[in-house]
Amino acid sequence: MPSDFRLPPVGFGPGSQLAQGGGDELSYMTMPKDMAVFIPHTPEVENPDAVGPALALIQEVAAACTRIATEGGTRQFDLAPLDAGNRALVADTLGEGEVSARLRGVPPLAVQETRFAGVWVLSGPGTDRIEVGAIPGALRTRAFAPLRPARGAEAPKGPGVINAPPIYAELAEQSRTQAPGAPPHVVNFTLLPHTEDDLRWLDAALGEGAVTILSRGYGNCRVTATALARVWRVQFFNSMDTLILDTLEVSDMPEVVLAAPEDLSDSGARLLKVLEAIG
């Protein structure tokens, strides 16, 4: 029986033809050349004595990075006591990295990773501090506080809801039984058959938690807490903002947003080099 399937033509497209005039050289498609790398930034300090508190705090942050890289945990540093000049030097030294987060509820918090992985700046009503760790503690402890409650298996089902209820049952079981620190349990919608009604029903069944995290790099990764404990929505977008991977993950915290111990150790060493350069 003849098939409608056709192989793509071979020998066509950029780079496949000889240059005009019978030359032997092929023309190749332009490949990406730029790569994101860390570029050291050394703040200009005219009078080191005037910014002694800021330099001392950065020294403590570097030491905390090195310790937490091996021992784990977190450590916080209050920025409120610094005057405007010292606070500006800390901000200039640390800069902004690729991961940011929003914690809603009371009190709300904005979280921004600095250009030193594992060093985070937290701001909000009555809050101006640095936290060193894989992820700020508040993003763990308050993540699943419901902004939109989970309706569970009782969420109303439309006619197109087909595969969502067993997926929800699987997630609810993992949420209830998964031990802290266990490997993540992932449901990948990119590989599973589902309908738009399935996704809408799961959204109602799982509800919405208090934390949204955005990791920017070659494209974006958006991590959103649901209102069901330990269940996260993890979505990857390419540089054109097209969704390329859509998952639900049961875990303490998705690994994609965590600073690894190696990152923290490297951040401690780089902070010390910045302090040496300031002199």
Order of alpha helices (4+ residues) and beta strands (2+ residues): alpha-beta-alpha-beta-beta-beta-beta-alpha-alpha-beta-alpha-beta-beta-beta-beta-alpha
